[in-house]
């Protein structure tokens, strides 16, 4: 009987310890402007914003919030005044900081521009994105959709 009580006490302490461990942080939204904005699947940003965002220029830093506040990470490419990807392109971006790396792999998304039906040029194009967020805590993967443009 004493062993059973010791076992139950140990199990209770372990359960309390596990429940007080920090939970995995969810993504929060960051503000956007002209650029590439990504919303993760089954996520939303009420009132605008995105889960991942970078301005519309090659080499622009990436902004996101993985639960510890807004973060800006530097692109592995040199920043320029041009944005080379175009509708229908696939490309990858790599961002680094002291806390880890972020890789985003872009592929063409479903076209949601209604202007094309009227013969007008769109100010954006749709993308799909696979995001790999690596840090000392491990690797997190996200899939999402978004737009690049204004």
DRENTORKOL-3810 file (N, C-alpha, C; in nm, 4 decimals):
REM DRENTORKOL-3810
@n.u->0.0818; n.v->-0.1177; n.w->0.0000; ca.u->0.0000; ca.v->0.0000; ca.w->0.0000; c.u->0.0871; c.v->0.1254; c.w->0.0000
@n.u->0.1978; n.v->0.1212; n.w->0.0723; ca.u->0.2884; ca.v->0.2357; ca.w->0.0782; c.u->0.3451; c.v->0.2665; c.w->-0.0608
@n.u->0.3775; n.v->0.1616; n.w->-0.1367; ca.u->0.4295; ca.v->0.1822; ca.w->-0.2726; c.u->0.3240; c.v->0.2448; c.w->-0.3627
@n.u->0.2000; n.v->0.2021; n.w->-0.3472; ca.u->0.0923; ca.v->0.2589; ca.w->-0.4269; c.u->0.0769; c.v->0.4079; c.w->-0.3968
@n.u->0.0823; n.v->0.4469; n.w->-0.2701; ca.u->0.0726; ca.v->0.5886; ca.w->-0.2328; c.u->0.1894; c.v->0.6676; c.w->-0.2888
@n.u->0.3107; n.v->0.6103; n.w->-0.2825; ca.u->0.4285; ca.v->0.6771; ca.w->-0.3364; c.u->0.4146; c.v->0.6952; c.w->-0.4873
@n.u->0.3649; n.v->0.5907; n.w->-0.5559; ca.u->0.3444; ca.v->0.5992; ca.w->-0.7003; c.u->0.2432; c.v->0.7077; c.w->-0.7345
@n.u->0.1298; n.v->0.7117; n.w->-0.6633; ca.u->0.0275; ca.v->0.8127; ca.w->-0.6902; c.u->0.0787; c.v->0.9535; c.w->-0.6625
@n.u->0.1561; n.v->0.9701; n.w->-0.5566; ca.u->0.2126; ca.v->1.1014; ca.w->-0.5247; c.u->0.3089; c.v->1.1459; c.w->-0.6334
@n.u->0.3931; n.v->1.0537; n.w->-0.6797; ca.u->0.4884; ca.v->1.0846; ca.w->-0.7864; c.u->0.4144; c.v->1.1212; c.w->-0.9149
@n.u->0.3086; n.v->1.0471; n.w->-0.9478; ca.u->0.2303; ca.v->1.0759; ca.w->-1.0684; c.u->0.1632; c.v->1.2127; c.w->-1.0582
@n.u->0.1137; n.v->1.2474; n.w->-0.9401; ca.u->0.0496; ca.v->1.3778; ca.w->-0.9213; c.u->0.1495; c.v->1.4914; c.w->-0.9388
@n.u->0.2704; n.v->1.4768; n.w->-0.8841; ca.u->0.3743; ca.v->1.5793; ca.w->-0.8996; c.u->0.4123; c.v->1.5934; c.w->-1.0460
@n.u->0.4261; n.v->1.4819; n.w->-1.1167; ca.u->0.4618; ca.v->1.4862; ca.w->-1.2587; c.u->0.3521; c.v->1.5553; c.w->-1.3390
@n.u->0.2254; n.v->1.5278; n.w->-1.3072; ca.u->0.1149; ca.v->1.5914; ca.w->-1.3796; c.u->0.1137; c.v->1.7419; c.w->-1.3558
@n.u->0.1385; n.v->1.7839; n.w->-1.2334; ca.u->0.1429; ca.v->1.9272; ca.w->-1.2035; c.u->0.2586; c.v->1.9939; c.w->-1.2750
@n.u->0.3740; n.v->1.9291; n.w->-1.2809; ca.u->0.4904; ca.v->1.9849; ca.w->-1.3487; c.u->0.4629; c.v->1.9994; c.w->-1.4973
@n.u->0.4007; n.v->1.8997; n.w->-1.5581; ca.u->0.3727; ca.v->1.9050; ca.w->-1.7010; c.u->0.2739; c.v->2.0155; c.w->-1.7335
@n.u->0.1737; n.v->2.0359; n.w->-1.6464; ca.u->0.0751; ca.v->2.1388; ca.w->-1.6771; c.u->0.1300; c.v->2.2788; c.w->-1.6579
@n.u->0.2373; n.v->2.2954; n.w->-1.5808; ca.u->0.2936; ca.v->2.4288; ca.w->-1.5627; c.u->0.4020; c.v->2.4613; c.w->-1.6647
@n.u->0.4374; n.v->2.3640; n.w->-1.7491; ca.u->0.5369; ca.v->2.3894; ca.w->-1.8531; c.u->0.4792; c.v->2.4863; c.w->-1.9544
@n.u->0.5615; n.v->2.5761; n.w->-2.0121; ca.u->0.5089; ca.v->2.6715; ca.w->-2.1081; c.u->0.4553; c.v->2.6019; c.w->-2.2321
@n.u->0.3420; n.v->2.6460; n.w->-2.2791; ca.u->0.2815; ca.v->2.5895; ca.w->-2.3993; c.u->0.3506; c.v->2.6468; c.w->-2.5221
@n.u->0.3378; n.v->2.5752; n.w->-2.6329; ca.u->0.3929; ca.v->2.6236; ca.w->-2.7592; c.u->0.3234; c.v->2.7541; c.w->-2.7963
@n.u->0.3988; n.v->2.8547; n.w->-2.8316; ca.u->0.3434; ca.v->2.9864; ca.w->-2.8614; c.u->0.2792; c.v->2.9876; c.w->-2.9990
@n.u->0.1644; n.v->3.0512; n.w->-3.0069; ca.u->0.0941; ca.v->3.0652; ca.w->-3.1340; c.u->0.1428; c.v->3.1914; c.w->-3.2042
@n.u->0.1265; n.v->3.1928; n.w->-3.3353; ca.u->0.1626; ca.v->3.3108; ca.w->-3.4126; c.u->0.0625; c.v->3.4218; c.w->-3.3876
@n.u->0.1122; n.v->3.5430; n.w->-3.3793; ca.u->0.0279; ca.v->3.6620; ca.w->-3.3717; c.u->0.0466; c.v->3.7404; c.w->-3.5011
@n.u->-0.0390; n.v->3.8360; n.w->-3.5233; ca.u->-0.0350; ca.v->3.9147; ca.w->-3.6468; c.u->0.0583; c.v->4.0347; c.w->-3.6341
@n.u->0.1152; n.v->4.0729; n.w->-3.7479; ca.u->0.1983; ca.v->4.1932; ca.w->-3.7568; c.u->0.1352; c.v->4.2839; c.w->-3.8620
@n.u->0.1566; n.v->4.4159; n.w->-3.8509; ca.u->0.0999; ca.v->4.5078; ca.w->-3.9512; c.u->0.1671; c.v->4.4904; c.w->-4.0872
@n.u->0.0950; n.v->4.5257; n.w->-4.1925; ca.u->0.1470; ca.v->4.5127; ca.w->-4.3289; c.u->0.1279; c.v->4.6422; c.w->-4.4059
@n.u->0.1973; n.v->4.6494; n.w->-4.5186; ca.u->0.1796; ca.v->4.7560; ca.w->-4.6173; c.u->0.2073; c.v->4.6900; c.w->-4.7520
@n.u->0.2640; n.v->4.7613; n.w->-4.8481; ca.u->0.2995; ca.v->4.6984; ca.w->-4.9759; c.u->0.4106; c.v->4.5977; c.w->-4.9512
@n.u->0.3885; n.v->4.4758; n.w->-4.9939; ca.u->0.4873; ca.v->4.3716; ca.w->-4.9728; c.u->0.4264; c.v->4.2344; c.w->-4.9887
@n.u->0.4925; n.v->4.1331; n.w->-4.9314; ca.u->0.4418; ca.v->3.9964; ca.w->-4.9320; c.u->0.3896; c.v->3.9648; c.w->-4.7929
@n.u->0.2614; n.v->3.9305; n.w->-4.7865; ca.u->0.1930; ca.v->3.9006; ca.w->-4.6617; c.u->0.1466; c.v->3.7566; c.w->-4.6641
@n.u->0.1713; n.v->3.6830; n.w->-4.5561; ca.u->0.1324; ca.v->3.5422; ca.w->-4.5483; c.u->0.0450; c.v->3.5207; c.w->-4.4258
@n.u->-0.0682; n.v->3.4547; n.w->-4.4462; ca.u->-0.1530; ca.v->3.4073; ca.w->-4.3373; c.u->-0.1395; c.v->3.2564; c.w->-4.3321
@n.u->-0.1129; n.v->3.2020; n.w->-4.2148; ca.u->-0.1010; ca.v->3.0570; ca.w->-4.2033; c.u->-0.2381; c.v->2.9937; c.w->-4.2153
@n.u->-0.2386; n.v->2.8658; n.w->-4.2593; ca.u->-0.3640; ca.v->2.7933; ca.w->-4.2758; c.u->-0.4415; c.v->2.7927; c.w->-4.1455
@n.u->-0.5709; n.v->2.8014; n.w->-4.1567; ca.u->-0.6649; ca.v->2.8051; ca.w->-4.0438; c.u->-0.6319; c.v->2.9166; c.w->-3.9452
@n.u->-0.5727; n.v->3.0240; n.w->-3.9952; ca.u->-0.5452; ca.v->3.1408; ca.w->-3.9132; c.u->-0.6042; c.v->3.2640; c.w->-3.9790
@n.u->-0.6239; n.v->3.3668; n.w->-3.9007; ca.u->-0.6735; ca.v->3.4917; ca.w->-3.9558; c.u->-0.6130; c.v->3.6078; c.w->-3.8786
@n.u->-0.6193; n.v->3.7228; n.w->-3.9373; ca.u->-0.5729; ca.v->3.8454; ca.w->-3.8735; c.u->-0.6849; c.v->3.9471; c.w->-3.8852
@n.u->-0.7725; n.v->3.9515; n.w->-3.7854; ca.u->-0.8819; ca.v->4.0488; ca.w->-3.7904; c.u->-0.8276; c.v->4.1911; c.w->-3.8033
@n.u->-0.8894; n.v->4.2685; n.w->-3.8892; ca.u->-0.8471; ca.v->4.4068; ca.w->-3.9071; c.u->-0.7226; c.v->4.4218; c.w->-3.9916
@n.u->-0.6887; n.v->4.3211; n.w->-4.0700; ca.u->-0.5688; ca.v->4.3286; ca.w->-4.1547; c.u->-0.4488; c.v->4.2666; c.w->-4.0868
@n.u->-0.3354; n.v->4.2822; n.w->-4.1469; ca.u->-0.2138; ca.v->4.2238; ca.w->-4.0940; c.u->-0.1893; c.v->4.0861; c.w->-4.1522
@n.u->-0.0800; n.v->4.0260; n.w->-4.1091; ca.u->-0.0401; ca.v->3.8938; ca.w->-4.1569; c.u->0.0445; c.v->3.8268; c.w->-4.0500
@n.u->0.0672; n.v->3.6977; n.w->-4.0662; ca.u->0.1543; ca.v->3.6252; ca.w->-3.9733; c.u->0.3017; c.v->3.6445; c.w->-4.0088
@n.u->0.3307; n.v->3.6579; n.w->-4.1384; ca.u->0.4669; ca.v->3.6848; ca.w->-4.1862; c.u->0.4563; c.v->3.7953; c.w->-4.2906
@n.u->0.5497; n.v->3.8914; n.w->-4.2880; ca.u->0.5440; ca.v->4.0033; ca.w->-4.3820; c.u->0.6844; c.v->4.0537; c.w->-4.4127
@n.u->0.7075; n.v->4.0858; n.w->-4.5416; ca.u->0.8274; ca.v->4.1615; ca.w->-4.5804; c.u->0.7881; c.v->4.2596; c.w->-4.6895
@n.u->0.8591; n.v->4.3714; n.w->-4.6927; ca.u->0.8288; ca.v->4.4763; ca.w->-4.7894; c.u->0.8567; c.v->4.4296; c.w->-4.9311
@n.u->0.8095; n.v->4.5062; n.w->-5.0266; ca.u->0.8173; ca.v->4.4720; ca.w->-5.1680; c.u->0.9502; c.v->4.5173; c.w->-5.2277
@n.u->1.0597; n.v->4.4594; n.w->-5.1782; ca.u->1.1951; ca.v->4.4849; ca.w->-5.2297; c.u->1.2800; c.v->4.3628; c.w->-5.1974
@n.u->1.3624; n.v->4.3205; n.w->-5.2932; ca.u->1.4518; ca.v->4.2071; ca.w->-5.2686; c.u->1.5388; c.v->4.2355; c.w->-5.1462
@n.u->1.5538; n.v->4.1360; n.w->-5.0603; ca.u->1.6397; ca.v->4.1490; ca.w->-4.9435; c.u->1.5773; c.v->4.2212; c.w->-4.8256
@n.u->1.4484; n.v->4.2535; n.w->-4.8330; ca.u->1.3818; ca.v->4.3216; ca.w->-4.7210; c.u->1.3759; c.v->4.2304; c.w->-4.5995
@n.u->1.3853; n.v->4.2860; n.w->-4.4801; ca.u->1.3749; ca.v->4.2045; ca.w->-4.3586; c.u->1.2335; c.v->4.1469; c.w->-4.3432
@n.u->1.2239; n.v->4.0365; n.w->-4.2724; ca.u->1.0976; ca.v->3.9689; ca.w->-4.2459; c.u->1.0485; c.v->4.0065; c.w->-4.1069
@n.u->0.9188; n.v->4.0308; n.w->-4.0962; ca.u->0.8578; ca.v->4.0617; ca.w->-3.9670; c.u->0.7568; c.v->3.9528; c.w->-3.9329
@n.u->0.7571; n.v->3.9078; n.w->-3.8076; ca.u->0.6601; ca.v->3.8098; ca.w->-3.7604; c.u->0.6562; c.v->3.8148; c.w->-3.6083
@n.u->0.5593; n.v->3.7438; n.w->-3.5502; ca.u->0.5457; ca.v->3.7374; ca.w->-3.4054; c.u->0.5097; c.v->3.5940; c.w->-3.3697
@n.u->0.6065; n.v->3.5191; n.w->-3.3184; ca.u->0.5854; ca.v->3.3787; ca.w->-3.2825; c.u->0.5444; c.v->3.3633; c.w->-3.1366
@n.u->0.4863; n.v->3.4680; n.w->-3.0789; ca.u->0.4354; ca.v->3.4593; ca.w->-2.9434; c.u->0.5174; c.v->3.5320; c.w->-2.8392
@n.u->0.6355; n.v->3.5792; n.w->-2.8740; ca.u->0.7196; ca.v->3.6525; ca.w->-2.7793; c.u->0.7322; c.v->3.7998; c.w->-2.8161
@n.u->0.6450; n.v->3.8500; n.w->-2.9003; ca.u->0.6515; ca.v->3.9881; ca.w->-2.9442; c.u->0.7034; c.v->3.9968; c.w->-3.0868
@n.u->0.6809; n.v->4.1105; n.w->-3.1523; ca.u->0.7246; ca.v->4.1270; ca.w->-3.2911; c.u->0.8760; c.v->4.1108; c.w->-3.3060
@n.u->0.9146; n.v->4.0425; n.w->-3.4132; ca.u->1.0552; ca.v->4.0163; ca.w->-3.4440; c.u->1.0809; c.v->4.0593; c.w->-3.5877
@n.u->1.1971; n.v->4.1168; n.w->-3.6131; ca.u->1.2416; ca.v->4.1483; ca.w->-3.7479; c.u->1.3730; c.v->4.0759; c.w->-3.7704
@n.u->1.3787; n.v->3.9918; n.w->-3.8746; ca.u->1.5006; ca.v->3.9177; ca.w->-3.9058; c.u->1.5536; c.v->3.9617; c.w->-4.0421
@n.u->1.6848; n.v->3.9563; n.w->-4.0570; ca.u->1.7544; ca.v->4.0062; ca.w->-4.1752; c.u->1.7587; c.v->3.9024; c.w->-4.2860
@n.u->1.7380; n.v->3.9473; n.w->-4.4080; ca.u->1.7458; ca.v->3.8602; ca.w->-4.5248; c.u->1.8909; c.v->3.8214; c.w->-4.5515
@n.u->1.9101; n.v->3.7020; n.w->-4.6061; ca.u->2.0434; ca.v->3.6587; ca.w->-4.6464; c.u->2.0876; c.v->3.7274; c.w->-4.7748
@n.u->1.9930; n.v->3.7921; n.w->-4.8461; ca.u->2.0253; ca.v->3.8638; ca.w->-4.9696; c.u->2.0470; c.v->4.0115; c.w->-4.9405
@n.u->2.1220; n.v->4.0747; n.w->-5.0264; ca.u->2.1417; ca.v->4.2194; ca.w->-5.0145; c.u->2.0101; c.v->4.2897; c.w->-5.0491
@n.u->1.9796; n.v->4.3965; n.w->-4.9751; ca.u->1.8568; ca.v->4.4703; ca.w->-5.0002; c.u->1.8734; c.v->4.5582; c.w->-5.1236
@n.u->1.7656; n.v->4.5660; n.w->-5.2016; ca.u->1.7672; ca.v->4.6488; ca.w->-5.3227; c.u->1.6366; c.v->4.7275; c.w->-5.3317
@n.u->1.6246; n.v->4.8062; n.w->-5.4363; ca.u->1.5027; ca.v->4.8847; ca.w->-5.4585; c.u->1.4059; c.v->4.8153; c.w->-5.5536
@n.u->1.4371; n.v->4.6933; n.w->-5.5958; ca.u->1.3511; ca.v->4.6220; ca.w->-5.6898; c.u->1.2975; c.v->4.4944; c.w->-5.6261
@n.u->1.1879; n.v->4.4448; n.w->-5.6815; ca.u->1.1307; ca.v->4.3172; ca.w->-5.6395; c.u->1.1244; c.v->4.2300; c.w->-5.7629
@n.u->1.2090; n.v->4.1281; n.w->-5.7697; ca.u->1.2225; ca.v->4.0502; ca.w->-5.8923; c.u->1.1170; c.v->3.9415; c.w->-5.9124
@n.u->1.0608; n.v->3.8775; n.w->-5.8077; ca.u->0.9576; ca.v->3.7767; ca.w->-5.8351; c.u->0.8360; c.v->3.8383; c.w->-5.9023
@n.u->0.7713; n.v->3.7590; n.w->-5.9864; ca.u->0.6546; ca.v->3.8049; ca.w->-6.0615; c.u->0.5449; c.v->3.6989; c.w->-6.0525
@n.u->0.4237; n.v->3.7325; n.w->-6.0947; ca.u->0.3160; ca.v->3.6327; ca.w->-6.0925; c.u->0.3578; c.v->3.5045; c.w->-6.1625
@n.u->0.3290; n.v->3.3908; n.w->-6.0991; ca.u->0.3643; ca.v->3.2608; ca.w->-6.1561; c.u->0.5014; c.v->3.2105; c.w->-6.1173
@n.u->0.5839; n.v->3.2923; n.w->-6.0513; ca.u->0.7191; ca.v->3.2507; ca.w->-6.0109; c.u->0.7161; c.v->3.1681; c.w->-5.8828
@n.u->0.8186; n.v->3.0853; n.w->-5.8677; ca.u->0.8488; ca.v->3.0168; ca.w->-5.7421; c.u->0.9853; c.v->3.0661; c.w->-5.6982
@n.u->1.0026; n.v->3.0931; n.w->-5.5688; ca.u->1.1314; ca.v->3.1388; ca.w->-5.5177; c.u->1.1392; c.v->3.1115; c.w->-5.3686
@n.u->1.2579; n.v->3.1246; n.w->-5.3140; ca.u->1.2795; ca.v->3.1035; ca.w->-5.1711; c.u->1.3516; c.v->3.2228; c.w->-5.1116
@n.u->1.3237; n.v->3.2484; n.w->-4.9855; ca.u->1.3903; ca.v->3.3541; ca.w->-4.9093; c.u->1.4446; c.v->3.2920; c.w->-4.7813
@n.u->1.5620; n.v->3.3370; n.w->-4.7382; ca.u->1.6227; ca.v->3.2908; ca.w->-4.6135; c.u->1.6523; c.v->3.4127; c.w->-4.5279
@n.u->1.6158; n.v->3.4029; n.w->-4.4008; ca.u->1.6367; ca.v->3.5108; ca.w->-4.3045; c.u->1.7113; c.v->3.4536; c.w->-4.1852
@n.u->1.8001; n.v->3.5361; n.w->-4.1273; ca.u->1.8804; ca.v->3.4885; ca.w->-4.0146; c.u->1.8882; c.v->3.5945; c.w->-3.9062
@n.u->1.8952; n.v->3.5458; n.w->-3.7826; ca.u->1.9311; ca.v->3.6310; ca.w->-3.6697; c.u->1.9952; c.v->3.5413; c.w->-3.5648
@n.u->2.0323; n.v->3.5987; n.w->-3.4529; ca.u->2.1028; ca.v->3.5209; ca.w->-3.3508; c.u->2.0152; c.v->3.4108; c.w->-3.2914
@n.u->1.8827; n.v->3.4219; n.w->-3.3047; ca.u->1.7927; ca.v->3.3225; ca.w->-3.2469; c.u->1.7563; c.v->3.2090; c.w->-3.3403
@n.u->1.7997; n.v->3.2127; n.w->-3.4652; ca.u->1.7668; ca.v->3.1049; ca.w->-3.5574; c.u->1.7517; c.v->3.1527; c.w->-3.7003
@n.u->1.6861; n.v->3.0698; n.w->-3.7805; ca.u->1.6659; ca.v->3.0965; ca.w->-3.9225; c.u->1.5190; c.v->3.0831; c.w->-3.9587
@n.u->1.4803; n.v->3.1541; n.w->-4.0637; ca.u->1.3477; ca.v->3.1392; ca.w->-4.1221; c.u->1.3678; c.v->3.1194; c.w->-4.2714
@n.u->1.3054; n.v->3.0151; n.w->-4.3268; ca.u->1.3065; ca.v->2.9910; ca.w->-4.4710; c.u->1.1628; c.v->2.9966; c.w->-4.5190
@n.u->1.1399; n.v->3.0698; n.w->-4.6267; ca.u->1.0075; ca.v->3.0738; ca.w->-4.6877; c.u->1.0212; c.v->3.0303; c.w->-4.8323
@n.u->0.9424; n.v->2.9303; n.w->-4.8697; ca.u->0.9398; ca.v->2.8802; ca.w->-5.0066; c.u->0.8057; c.v->2.9202; c.w->-5.0673
@n.u->0.8121; n.v->3.0085; n.w->-5.1676; ca.u->0.6936; ca.v->3.0608; ca.w->-5.2334; c.u->0.6659; c.v->2.9835; c.w->-5.3616
@n.u->0.5392; n.v->2.9554; n.w->-5.3878; ca.u->0.4937; ca.v->2.8987; ca.w->-5.5147; c.u->0.3683; c.v->2.9773; c.w->-5.5560
@n.u->0.3294; n.v->2.9697; n.w->-5.6837; ca.u->0.2112; ca.v->3.0440; ca.w->-5.7274; c.u->0.0860; c.v->2.9991; c.w->-5.6517
@n.u->0.0007; n.v->3.0946; n.w->-5.6197; ca.u->-0.1266; ca.v->3.0657; ca.w->-5.5537; c.u->-0.2413; c.v->3.0803; c.w->-5.6509
@n.u->-0.3612; n.v->3.0482; n.w->-5.6034; ca.u->-0.4809; ca.v->3.0665; ca.w->-5.6853; c.u->-0.4989; c.v->3.2151; c.w->-5.7139
@n.u->-0.5317; n.v->3.2485; n.w->-5.8373; ca.u->-0.5467; ca.v->3.3884; ca.w->-5.8772; c.u->-0.6803; c.v->3.4429; c.w->-5.8266
@n.u->-0.6742; n.v->3.5447; n.w->-5.7411; ca.u->-0.7967; ca.v->3.6067; ca.w->-5.6889; c.u->-0.8177; c.v->3.7479; c.w->-5.7415
@n.u->-0.7417; n.v->3.7872; n.w->-5.8429; ca.u->-0.7521; ca.v->3.9242; ca.w->-5.8942; c.u->-0.8684; c.v->3.9347; c.w->-5.9924
@n.u->-0.9700; n.v->4.0093; n.w->-5.9536; ca.u->-1.0866; ca.v->4.0257; ca.w->-6.0413; c.u->-1.0614; c.v->4.1252; c.w->-6.1538
@n.u->-0.9567; n.v->4.2057; n.w->-6.1435; ca.u->-0.9270; ca.v->4.3040; ca.w->-6.2486; c.u->-0.8910; c.v->4.2358; c.w->-6.3807
@n.u->-0.8310; n.v->4.1165; n.w->-6.3734; ca.u->-0.7907; ca.v->4.0477; ca.w->-6.4961; c.u->-0.9106; c.v->4.0184; c.w->-6.5854
@n.u->-1.0269; n.v->3.9944; n.w->-6.5256; ca.u->-1.1466; ca.v->3.9674; ca.w->-6.6042; c.u->-1.1906; c.v->4.0903; c.w->-6.6835
@n.u->-1.1506; n.v->4.2063; n.w->-6.6385; ca.u->-1.1871; ca.v->4.3308; ca.w->-6.7070; c.u->-1.0723; c.v->4.3853; c.w->-6.7919
@n.u->-0.9649; n.v->4.3077; n.w->-6.8059; ca.u->-0.8518; ca.v->4.3493; ca.w->-6.8872; c.u->-0.7577; c.v->4.4465; c.w->-6.8184
@n.u->-0.7745; n.v->4.4684; n.w->-6.6889; ca.u->-0.6880; ca.v->4.5601; ca.w->-6.6152; c.u->-0.5749; c.v->4.4835; c.w->-6.5465
@n.u->-0.4660; n.v->4.5526; n.w->-6.5196; ca.u->-0.3501; ca.v->4.4938; ca.w->-6.4521; c.u->-0.3760; c.v->4.4869; c.w->-6.3011
@n.u->-0.3357; n.v->4.3770; n.w->-6.2394; ca.u->-0.3473; ca.v->4.3631; ca.w->-6.0936; c.u->-0.2316; c.v->4.4337; c.w->-6.0246
@n.u->-0.2557; n.v->4.4765; n.w->-5.9019; ca.u->-0.1514; ca.v->4.5388; ca.w->-5.8215; c.u->-0.0879; c.v->4.4387; c.w->-5.7268
@n.u->-0.1278; n.v->4.3122; n.w->-5.7353; ca.u->-0.0745; ca.v->4.2073; ca.w->-5.6483; c.u->-0.0831; c.v->4.0739; c.w->-5.7207
@n.u->-0.0150; n.v->3.9711; n.w->-5.6650; ca.u->-0.0346; ca.v->3.8349; ca.w->-5.7114; c.u->-0.0372; c.v->3.7423; c.w->-5.5907
@n.u->-0.1108; n.v->3.6327; n.w->-5.6064; ca.u->-0.1318; ca.v->3.5381; ca.w->-5.4974; c.u->-0.0189; c.v->3.4369; c.w->-5.4900
@n.u->0.0146; n.v->3.3963; n.w->-5.3678; ca.u->0.1205; ca.v->3.2982; ca.w->-5.3450; c.u->0.0752; c.v->3.1952; c.w->-5.2416
@n.u->0.1391; n.v->3.0812; n.w->-5.2476; ca.u->0.1344; ca.v->2.9813; ca.w->-5.1407; c.u->0.2724; c.v->2.9869; c.w->-5.0768
@n.u->0.2794; n.v->2.9563; n.w->-4.9480; ca.u->0.4088; ca.v->2.9635; ca.w->-4.8802; c.u->0.4244; c.v->2.8504; c.w->-4.7800
@n.u->0.5432; n.v->2.7941; n.w->-4.7782; ca.u->0.5844; ca.v->2.6979; ca.w->-4.6757; c.u->0.6923; c.v->2.7690; c.w->-4.5947
@n.u->0.6721; n.v->2.7798; n.w->-4.4648; ca.u->0.7633; ca.v->2.8525; ca.w->-4.3776; c.u->0.8262; c.v->2.7548; c.w->-4.2795
@n.u->0.9599; n.v->2.7583; n.w->-4.2709; ca.u->1.0344; ca.v->2.6777; ca.w->-4.1738; c.u->1.1000; c.v->2.7736; c.w->-4.0761
@n.u->1.0635; n.v->2.7637; n.w->-3.9502; ca.u->1.1136; ca.v->2.8514; ca.w->-3.8454; c.u->1.1983; c.v->2.7660; c.w->-3.7521
@n.u->1.3330; n.v->2.7842; n.w->-3.7574; ca.u->1.4205; ca.v->2.7044; ca.w->-3.6714; c.u->1.4810; c.v->2.7931; c.w->-3.5642
@n.u->1.4813; n.v->2.7401; n.w->-3.4420; ca.u->1.5340; ca.v->2.8125; ca.w->-3.3265; c.u->1.5929; c.v->2.7099; c.w->-3.2303
@n.u->1.6551; n.v->2.7552; n.w->-3.1238; ca.u->1.7068; ca.v->2.6599; ca.w->-3.0250; c.u->1.5967; c.v->2.5690; c.w->-2.9680
@n.u->1.4708; n.v->2.6124; n.w->-2.9734; ca.u->1.3601; ca.v->2.5305; ca.w->-2.9238; c.u->1.3169; c.v->2.4233; c.w->-3.0236
@n.u->1.3677; n.v->2.4272; n.w->-3.1456; ca.u->1.3324; ca.v->2.3266; ca.w->-3.2450; c.u->1.2871; c.v->2.3881; c.w->-3.3757
@n.u->1.2272; n.v->2.3045; n.w->-3.4585; ca.u->1.1820; ca.v->2.3433; ca.w->-3.5916; c.u->1.0302; c.v->2.3465; c.w->-3.5937
@n.u->0.9736; n.v->2.4570; n.w->-3.6445; ca.u->0.8290; ca.v->2.4668; ca.w->-3.6637; c.u->0.8022; c.v->2.4903; c.w->-3.8110
@n.u->0.6989; n.v->2.4241; n.w->-3.8628; ca.u->0.6598; ca.v->2.4368; ca.w->-4.0034; c.u->0.5207; c.v->2.4975; c.w->-4.0113
@n.u->0.5051; n.v->2.5880; n.w->-4.1057; ca.u->0.3755; ca.v->2.6507; ca.w->-4.1298; c.u->0.3487; c.v->2.6489; c.w->-4.2791
@n.u->0.2232; n.v->2.6310; n.w->-4.3161; ca.u->0.1783; ca.v->2.6456; ca.w->-4.4545; c.u->0.0789; c.v->2.7593; c.w->-4.4559
@n.u->0.0827; n.v->2.8368; n.w->-4.5623; ca.u->-0.0105; ca.v->2.9473; ca.w->-4.5694; c.u->-0.0296; c.v->2.9983; c.w->-4.7102
@n.u->-0.1120; n.v->3.0999; n.w->-4.7202; ca.u->-0.1382; ca.v->3.1670; ca.w->-4.8462; c.u->-0.1245; c.v->3.3160; c.w->-4.8249
@n.u->-0.1058; n.v->3.3876; n.w->-4.9338; ca.u->-0.0914; ca.v->3.5314; ca.w->-4.9196; c.u->-0.0837; c.v->3.6005; c.w->-5.0535
@n.u->-0.0400; n.v->3.7248; n.w->-5.0462; ca.u->-0.0261; ca.v->3.8070; ca.w->-5.1660; c.u->0.1053; c.v->3.8822; c.w->-5.1620
@n.u->0.1548; n.v->3.9145; n.w->-5.2802; ca.u->0.2693; ca.v->4.0031; ca.w->-5.2949; c.u->0.2234; c.v->4.1193; c.w->-5.3816
@n.u->0.2376; n.v->4.2405; n.w->-5.3306; ca.u->0.1965; ca.v->4.3601; ca.w->-5.4020; c.u->0.1374; c.v->4.4607; c.w->-5.3066
@n.u->0.0560; n.v->4.5485; n.w->-5.3598; ca.u->-0.0093; ca.v->4.6541; ca.w->-5.2790; c.u->-0.1585; c.v->4.6349; c.w->-5.2741
END
